[in-house]
Amino acid sequence: MKKLFGLALILLSVTALGFGQVTTVNGGSIQGTITDPSGAIVSGANITVTADDTGTTRNIITDASGVYVLGPLVPGAYTVKVEKEGFTGLSVKTVVKTGTVTNGNYQLSLGESTTTIEVDAGALQVNTEQTSVSDVISQEQIKNLPVNGRNFLDLAQVEPGVVLQSGESFDPTKAGYSAISVGGVSGRSTRILLDGQDITDETVGTTIFNVSQGAINEFQLNRSNQDVSGDVTSTGQVLVSTNSGTNTFHGQLFGQFQDHRALFARSTNGADPQFQRNQFGGSIGGPILKNKLYFFANSERIKQDSSAVSTLDPSGPFGSIYNAYPTIPTPYRETYSTARLDYDGPLHGHYFVRGNYNVNAVTSNNDGDGYWLFAARNNTYGIAGGADYQFGRFTHSFRVSYEKFHNLLSDATDGNSSIYNAIPGLGFYNSALHLFSGPNYLAPQGTFQSDKQFRYDGSWTRGQHTVRFGYSLNRILGGGFASFMGLGPRVSENASSVLANCNGDGVSLPCPDDPVHGYHPVTVYIGNGQGFFTENSGFGEIGGGVFDWRQGAYIADSWKVTPSFTLSAGVRWSADTGRANQDIPQVNCSDVDPSLNPGCSGNQSLFAQWDPSLAGRTKQNWANFGPQIGFVFSPGDHKTAIRAGFGIYYENDVFNNTTNLRNGLLKNGPFNSVPGLCSGGGTYQINMPDGSIVDSINGVSIRDICNSPMSVAGPALIQLEQQFQTATKADPTLPNTSYVGNTLAMGGSAGTIAYGAPYRTPYAEQWSFGIQRELGRGIIISADYIHNSTLKFGQVIDFNRVGAARYLDAAAAKNAIAATADSTTGCTGMTGSAAVDCVISHGGTIDDFSANGLDSGNQVSGGDPAQVSGNAAAFPGKNPLLGNGNFMMPIGRSGYDALQIVYKETKTHPAPGINSVNIQGSYSLSRIVSSYGAGSTDSSDQFFGSAASTWDNDNPTLYMGRSALDHKHQVTMAAIFNLKYGPRVALTGQFRSAAPRNLTLDNLNGGTAGIFTSDVTGDGTVGDIAPGTNPGAYMHDVKPGTLQKYINNFNQTKANTLTPAGQALVAAGLMTPQQLIALGGAIQPIANLPQQNAIANPTFRNVDASFAYPISLSKLREGMSLEPVIAFYNIFNMANFNNLPSGILENTTSAGGSVNTDTNYLTGPNTYAVVNSNRAQRGSGTFNQGAPRTTEFQLKLNF
């Protein structure tokens, strides 16, 4: 019944007031009013619209209001003829664009109807019909602007507020893909439709397949208040139209070549990594039956042999490894093809079918993880078809499609002699020194998706009203696995794990320059070989399946109040099923392991023990109604349009959120498990699936192995993982050790999270107001104010407030003090204040008390309750019977405000020596703030909620700060100059002001005693935002030249004061302020900068240019030309930087003194070597944003 709800909405509301014009998600329309010289309406005028390329015609007669609407129409050039007895005929050349209503307001002149006046409306026209803030990237721009790798999404950067992102920044499965951020929101949620087919990746975001630049006709980018017929998104939407055949044969053959030896700039540290790309292909289109049936086909191939520069510092401790392996091979292969048939057939309808196939293979290190290589392979195919009709005042548009995405990640290190792989089968790393060796911990992995889609869009015009209505239905299936650490253990080492003797022989000196013999493991993660995150079968696997029915419905009306004023209003409804695990029943107290005491029994809700609001199933939202309203006023000659709009737009949750928040709710299943070991893992034993405990390997205790050289520990840990995986495979559906009924924690050592029962679908409230003006023929300027408030996105709250100062367990604290005294020589048996003084006198620190339980339950027991972990914490949380209560709640909010200005000019013969120009420039003055951020040092990815912690559990929206994608100033340009005597010159440029950075208190010791040193709000979270600042303060409220001033003030006013946790100990009479300060149990001083100015976050600057010299071959065939091209990407080789230095304000303990000499921190050295180490490099696939200059040689045969 739910699936029929949307259709019923349409049938019951077809006469209601809505919003819109006759466009579809991949077509356009012409709409207007016919008037006479006095401005009076002309009814009964005959309108004939003819497609210039195919000769297809549409006819309609203006009604009593003089209004007519023709559409949906395939984007392209059209001729509009207007005829009426007593008036001179009018013939207008115009252009229909994707998702756009073309102005069809025309004025007739009195005269003989046998006479026709011809007018060219031009390719650029003021939009007098739509309130949305959008723009179309034209075919001329797609064909001629320089695009490295021919990914059409790169061209979206010419629009204001758009930032190109690497798909790999979302997920390793998107290596080789690009994404676009619109309005300061991650490109994860930007919706992409190809000929009406939704090709968005529902698992992690961006697109599921790449489309050749040669297959694209044009695309529309919606930046605010998108059309009501659009799909589910609260941010940008891209509507793409593919090319189709015409009445003449046309096409292109091309070849493109890049080589690092041909005009490339050097990379970091002067390296010249191997790089060669061959990209070739072609397209052809034409008639099968003239004026009836047309075809178009396109295919391209990329063969790229590339290398990345090693992440190691050649002058650092591991310089010898860099010298032996200075580059890392990252080959890339891709083939993508498109074929399309168009048919103008019965019922005056237009029909089409289009198929796509995309396969790519890329070797990557996950955007900078050194020698940790994995191989990703993607296979994607899709087919879509549609039919468009117009019967009098009614139009009907149907779309059906199917697509399937298949991704696999596998190891790329085994047997690879071109990389450093010291201990095959062991993934180990030293993050401070940028060393990553062995199998990538993300592999093996697979991601699968299929989508069956149907949509209907219709319209009815009556008088001054155009009512539109539509319904869509998607059956989306997701699946896959991610066996983290499945190819080998992941082991960390750092400066604290340097052995006293090289290889632990008891004789040699330390060897910190040898990662295998000079260090012992700190943290070890062992993978169980399983990789599923749901219990449902899917795509031939025993687990991993996720399922969704997506529905959408809308009704819309455009009221032409006067020929100059259009009022629009409407509503859209949408729903996704199961995205928040609504199929899982409530977890009852009777489901808890009988050996544990949850403090409740029977059918009581276990989750209600954390908070009553969490009882019951997660809410399924069916009432997602998004109203919209707006107007356009275009007075006089319609060369000015004033527009304003408001709308509510709903978002969805990616499947990654669905699966990541499901594991802890299931009793059994083939789930991934990665228990930790050694000092960083908190234990020296592993619980086997059969219930046995392993604490030694070949007779050597795990504790001893954890203190052995990596050369000894590595092979032993590999053996342990193999043993663990063998035991798991014996019965992959054994009880789930992460199940909340076994852990009494949602969070804890299992790291689980769940949706809160009061789940709401995230949505945005969008406001826009703007003006568009034609400055002269072919010149248009637009200025819009845009506001986007995104509400109800998920943020994780710990409902148990583990570590919160107000939940001090005084008895546990006393026991911890006594235990610390007993473990300190000379203090045995002492208690109370005397015990504390004794520990201090023997050099003890707050870390010693933490190790005995005087700390947060997060630190003492990993967030598990004492009855599970066996370790009692002094700050266990609100309910000590339970551990963390980490639930995703609909409380997040963000706000985007921007002034966006766009200048466009398309002219022929604008100046002597120039045949034509196509210029676009844009400027954005913006600000985006968000409550999201604690899950990542600096996050902008507000819709990836599994890591969306809050800065303050007690007040989750207290800290509203700038997002990492916030760029106050952004300037973009795109220009094409066709010179009369010389080459065609094309340029694109992007300039963005520096991104912000969070300033946080030091928590580099892993959280030990963090509630006493960095939890300034007392809510239990550590590493708080630096007092007096908000997220994203650096580069705005605090600048490179004022950071030291902030530190001075902090050290004078905040250092050596007590946090709420410390104050709680004092209030309970357990310690004095002086004792806490002496122990280091107070807010610590921040280390000073070693120079006057801190490292500044960089601006972004990039200019691409191409120079083409078309050579006419018209003697061989009309329209044939040969076009040699040379293109320069980042032509001026402007340095850009990423992986910005950390905003953690290192305290004097971490820094080892009053001055911070640690690199890659804002408070550390500001030297050329530090800055240069973060220079942007080529990404996976063809992503090359901001990297050193590359040069490409092209040859195109156009016909």
Secondary structure, DSSP 8 states (H G I E B T S, - for coil): -GGGHHHHHHHHSTTS-----S--SS-EEEEEEEE-TTS-B--S-EEEEEETTT--EEEEE--TTSEEEEEEE-SEEEEEEEE-TTB-EEEEEEEE-TT-EEE--EE--BS-TT-EEEEE--S-----S--SEEEEE-HHHHHHS--TT-BGGGGGGGSTTEEEEEGGGT-GGGTT-EEEEETTB-GGG-EEEETTEE-B-TTTSSBSS--BGGGEEEEEEEEES--TTS-S-SS-EEEEEE----SS-EEEEEEEEEETTTT----GGG----EEEEEEEEEEEEEEETTTEEEEEEEEEEEEEEEEE-SS-TTSTTHHHHHH--EEE--EEEEEEEEEEEEEEGGGEEEEEEEEEEEEEEEE-TTT-TT--EEEEEEEEEEEEEEEEEETTEEEEEEEEEEEEEEEEEE--TT-TTS--SSTT-EEEEGGGTEEESS-TT-SEEEEEEEEEEEEEEEEEETTEEEEEEEEEEEEEEEEEE-TT-SS-EEE--GGGB-SSGGG-SSS---TT-TTTSB--SEEE---S--BSSSS-BTTBSS--EEEEEEEEEEEEEEEEETTEEEEEEEEEEEESSTT-TTS---BGGGS-TTS--S--TTSBSGGGT-GGG-SS-------EEEEEEEEE--TTS-EEEEEEEEEEE----HHHHHHTTGGG-SB--B----EEHHHHTBS-EE-TTS-EE-EETTEEHHHHHTS-HHHHHHHHHHHHHHHHHHHHT-TTSB-TT-HHHHS-BSGGGT--EE-TT----EEEEEEEEEEEEEETTEEEEEEEEEEEEEEEEEEEETT-TT-GGG--HHHHHHHHHHHHHTSTT-TT--HHHHHHHHHHTT--HHHHHHTT-SBHHHHSTTS-HHHHS---SB--S-TTS--BEEEEEEEEEEEEEEEEEEEEEEEEEETTEEEEEEEEEEEEEEEEES--TTSSS---TT-GGG-B-S-SSSTTS--EE-TT--SEEEEEEEEEEETTS-EEEEEEEEE----B--EE--TTTTTTHHHHT-SS-SS--S-B-TT--TT-BTTTB-TTTHHHHHHHHHHHTTT---HHHHHHHHTTS--HHHHHHHT-S---B-B-SSSS------EEEEEEEEE--EE-TTTSTT-EEEEEEEEETTT----B-S--B-EE-BHHHHTSSB---SSBTTS---HHHHHTTB----STT--TT-S-EEEEEEEEE-
